[in-house]
Amino acid sequence: MAAPRPVGSLDALLAGLLRGGQPVALGLDLPLGLPRAYAAGRAEAGFLEFMRGLAARPGFFEVSPGLETVSPERPFYPARGIKGMTRAAHAVALGFAGPEGLSRWCDRATAERPAGAPVFWTLGANQSGKAAITAWRDWLVPALTSGAPIRLWPFEGGLRALLAPGQAVLAEVYPAEALRQCGLRLTGSKRAQAPRRALAPALRAVLDERRVEPEPALVAAITDGFGADAAGEDRFDSVIGLLGLIAVLDGARPDFVPDDPWIRCWEGWVLGQTALPRGLTP
C-alpha cells in the first residue's frame, strides 16, 4: 500500500487508474446517493439516471445563501453561517416532514457509530455537502454522461461482480465506519496528530492482519500520525477507508446491502456496513 497523495487533475484520474487495463475498485469518502424523502419527488428511475440528468441542470450545485432559495432544484444549504439556521428549517424548505428526511439510512446513527452528515448540508466540520458538490459536478456527472467505464455500487450490483478489466467500480466508504470495522479506537480527535500517532501500533497490526504490505513512505506517515498539517486528517481517513474497501474485496467483511428498494435504487449504502439505523428495519 502506497502513502496517500493528492489525486491531481480530476480529468486525468480515471485514465490513470485504468491505464494498465486491470479492474479497479475505488472507495470514495463522499455521498453516493440521495435521501428517500428527496427521491420520492423525482421522476427518474434512480440515482444513476438522476446524476446523468444533472449535466443539463448546473444550478443544482449552487449553494443557497438562505432558505428562500432552497428548493428541490437547489437543495444545498447554507452558503455561510446564519443566525437561527437549523436542519429542521432546511428540511421544511425542501418539503420534508422533518429533519430526518435529510438523511439517508446509511447516514443515520447505528448502535455502533454516530450519525454522518446529511447529503445537502454544507456547513461545519461534520458536513459532506461540499464534497458531494465537487465530486459530482466536476467528476462523476461528466464521467457518467461521457460513457466512462465506471460502475456504481450498490446500484448496479455487488462489488466483486462489478469488477471487470478496464472498468472502475465506485463505492462509498465512511472512515468512521471503517475505523470500527478495523477494531481501532482513537483516544482523542482524529483532527489532531497526537491521537493518530498513538494509534500507529494498532494500525500497523491491522495492516499485518489484512496481509497488506505498506511502502516505506506509508510506514513513516503512520508512525508520524500523518503529519501536523490540516490535511493529516484526510490522509488518515484515506488509509482507513482503503482498509475498509480491502476487507470487503478479500471477504473479511460482507458485501452487505439492506433489501430495501430505496437503498438499492436511490440512497446507496456504506461499503462494509452491516448495522441498520437505530429503530429501523428494511
C-alpha positions in Angstrom: 0.0 0.0 0.0 1.3 3.4 -1.0 1.3 6.5 1.1 -1.6 8.9 0.5 -1.1 11.6 -2.1 -3.3 14.1 -3.9 -5.2 12.7 -6.9 -4.1 15.6 -9.2 -6.3 16.5 -12.1 -9.8 15.0 -12.0 -9.8 14.9 -15.8 -6.9 12.5 -15.8 -7.9 10.5 -12.7 -9.8 7.6 -14.3 -7.5 7.3 -17.3 -4.5 7.0 -14.9 -6.2 4.4 -12.8 -7.3 2.3 -15.7 -4.1 2.7 -17.8 -3.0 -0.9 -17.2 -6.4 -2.4 -18.2 -6.9 -4.0 -14.8 -10.1 -3.9 -12.8 -10.2 -1.0 -10.3 -12.2 -0.7 -7.1 -12.3 2.9 -5.7 -13.6 3.8 -2.3 -15.0 7.4 -2.1 -15.4 9.2 1.2 -18.4 11.2 0.0 -22.1 10.6 -0.6 -23.2 8.3 -3.5 -26.9 8.5 -3.2 -29.9 10.7 -2.2 -32.3 10.6 0.7 -35.6 8.8 0.0 -37.6 11.9 1.1 -36.0 13.8 -1.8 -36.1 10.9 -4.2 -39.9 10.5 -3.6 -40.5 13.7 -5.5 -38.4 12.7 -8.5 -39.5 11.3 -11.9 -36.2 9.5 -12.5 -35.9 5.7 -12.0 -33.0 6.0 -9.6 -29.8 7.8 -8.6 -27.8 6.9 -11.8 -30.5 8.4 -14.1 -30.7 11.4 -11.8 -27.0 12.0 -11.9 -26.8 11.8 -15.7 -29.6 14.5 -15.9 -27.6 16.9 -13.8 -25.4 17.7 -16.8 -28.2 19.9 -18.0 -29.0 21.4 -14.6 -25.9 23.2 -13.3 -27.9 25.3 -10.9 -28.5 22.2 -8.8 -24.9 22.7 -7.4 -25.3 26.3 -6.3 -25.4 26.5 -2.5 -28.4 28.5 -1.3 -27.5 31.5 0.8 -30.8 31.5 2.6 -33.9 29.3 3.0 -35.9 31.4 0.5 -33.8 30.0 -2.4 -33.8 26.4 -1.2 -35.8 24.0 -3.4 -35.5 20.5 -4.9 -33.7 22.1 -7.8 -31.3 23.9 -5.4 -31.1 21.8 -2.3 -27.6 22.5 -0.9 -27.6 24.8 2.1 -26.2 27.0 3.7 -23.6 29.1 1.9 -22.4 30.5 5.2 -23.4 30.6 8.9 -26.6 32.4 9.5 -28.2 33.1 12.9 -31.1 30.8 13.6 -30.4 28.3 10.8 -31.3 24.8 11.6 -31.5 21.5 9.7 -35.2 21.4 10.7 -35.8 24.6 8.7 -33.8 23.2 5.8 -36.0 20.1 5.8 -39.2 22.2 5.8 -37.8 24.3 2.9 -37.4 21.1 0.9 -40.9 19.9 1.7 -39.8 17.1 4.1 -41.8 16.2 7.1 -38.9 16.6 9.5 -35.1 16.8 9.6 -34.7 13.1 9.5 -35.8 13.4 5.8 -32.4 15.0 5.0 -30.5 11.8 5.8 -30.2 8.5 4.0 -30.5 5.3 6.1 -26.7 4.9 5.9 -26.2 8.4 7.2 -28.2 7.8 10.4 -26.7 6.7 13.7 -26.4 3.0 14.5 -25.8 1.1 17.7 -22.1 1.0 16.6 -21.3 4.6 15.5 -22.8 8.1 15.5 -24.7 9.7 12.6 -23.0 11.0 9.5 -23.9 14.3 7.9 -26.9 14.8 5.6 -26.0 15.0 1.9 -27.3 18.6 1.3 -25.8 20.2 4.4 -22.7 22.3 3.6 -21.6 24.0 6.9 -19.3 22.9 9.6 -16.5 20.3 10.1 -19.0 17.4 10.1 -20.6 18.0 6.7 -20.4 16.2 3.4 -22.3 18.5 1.1 -19.2 20.3 -0.3 -17.5 17.0 -1.1 -20.7 15.9 -2.9 -20.9 19.1 -4.9 -17.2 19.0 -6.0 -17.1 15.3 -6.8 -20.5 15.1 -8.5 -20.2 18.3 -10.5 -16.6 18.1 -11.6 -16.0 14.4 -11.9 -18.9 11.9 -11.6 -21.6 13.7 -13.7 -19.1 14.3 -16.6 -17.9 10.7 -16.4 -21.4 9.3 -16.4 -22.6 11.4 -19.3 -19.5 10.7 -21.4 -19.8 7.0 -21.1 -16.7 6.5 -19.0 -16.1 2.8 -17.9 -17.4 3.2 -14.3 -20.0 1.3 -12.4 -21.6 2.4 -9.1 -22.0 0.1 -6.1 -24.6 -0.9 -4.9 -26.9 0.5 -7.6 -25.6 -1.8 -10.4 -24.7 -4.9 -8.4 -22.3 -6.5 -5.9 -18.8 -5.2 -5.6 -16.9 -8.2 -6.8 -19.5 -8.9 -9.5 -18.9 -5.4 -11.0 -15.2 -5.8 -11.3 -14.1 -6.2 -14.9 -10.9 -5.4 -16.8 -10.6 -1.8 -17.8 -13.5 -0.8 -15.6 -13.7 1.2 -12.3 -16.2 0.3 -9.6 -17.0 3.2 -7.3 -18.3 2.6 -3.7 -19.0 4.9 -0.8 -16.8 4.4 2.2 -17.2 6.1 5.6 -13.9 6.3 7.6 -15.8 6.4 11.0 -17.5 3.1 9.9 -14.3 1.6 8.6 -12.4 2.5 11.7 -14.9 0.5 13.8 -14.7 -2.4 11.3 -10.9 -2.5 11.8 -11.3 -2.7 15.5 -9.5 0.7 16.0 -10.3 3.3 18.5 -8.8 6.8 18.7 -8.1 8.2 22.2 -8.8 11.8 21.0 -9.9 13.7 18.0 -8.8 12.4 14.6 -8.1 16.0 13.6 -5.1 16.1 16.0 -1.8 14.5 15.2 -1.2 13.0 18.6 -4.1 10.6 18.7 -3.4 9.5 15.2 0.3 8.9 16.2 -0.8 7.0 19.3 -2.8 4.7 17.0 0.2 3.8 14.9 1.0 0.4 16.5 -2.6 -0.8 16.3 -2.9 0.4 12.7 0.2 -1.4 11.7 -1.2 -4.6 13.4 -4.4 -4.2 11.2 -2.2 -4.0 8.1 -0.4 -7.2 9.1 -3.8 -8.9 9.8 -5.1 -7.9 6.4 -1.9 -9.0 4.8 -1.3 -5.5 3.4 2.4 -4.6 2.8 2.9 -0.9 3.3 5.5 1.0 1.4 8.2 2.7 3.5 6.6 6.1 2.9 3.3 4.8 4.4 5.1 3.4 7.4 6.7 6.7 8.0 3.3 8.5 7.6 1.6 6.2 10.1 4.4 6.5 12.6 4.2 10.3 12.4 0.4 10.4 12.8 0.1 11.5 9.1 1.6 14.9 9.8 0.8 18.0 11.8 -0.9 20.0 8.9 -4.7 20.2 8.4 -4.5 17.6 5.6 -3.3 14.9 8.1 -6.9 14.0 8.9 -7.6 13.5 5.2 -4.5 11.3 4.8 -5.6 9.2 7.8 -9.1 8.9 6.5 -7.9 7.7 3.1 -5.9 4.9 4.6 -8.7 3.8 6.9 -11.3 3.9 4.1 -9.0 1.9 1.8 -8.6 -0.8 4.5 -12.4 -1.0 4.7 -12.6 -1.5 0.9 -9.9 -4.2 1.0 -11.8 -6.0 3.8 -14.8 -6.4 1.6 -12.8 -7.4 -1.5 -11.0 -10.0 0.5 -14.1 -11.4 2.1 -13.2 -10.3 5.6 -16.4 -8.1 5.6 -19.6 -9.0 3.8 -20.8 -7.1 0.8 -24.0 -6.3 2.6 -26.8 -4.1 1.3 -30.2 -4.0 3.0 -33.0 -5.5 1.0 -34.8 -2.1 0.5 -35.7 -0.7 -2.9 -35.0 2.9 -1.8 -31.4 1.9 -0.9 -30.7 -0.1 -4.0 -32.2 2.5 -6.4 -31.6 5.9 -4.7 -29.9 6.1 -1.3 -26.9 3.8 -1.7 -25.1 2.3 1.2 -21.7 2.4 3.0 -19.4 -0.4 2.0 -18.9 -2.9 4.7 -21.6 -1.6 7.0 -23.9 -4.3 8.4 -25.7 -2.3 11.2 -29.0 -0.7 10.4 -30.1 2.7 11.8 -31.4 2.5 15.3 -35.1 1.5 15.4 -35.4 0.8 11.7 -35.8 -2.4 9.7 -36.0 -2.7 5.9 
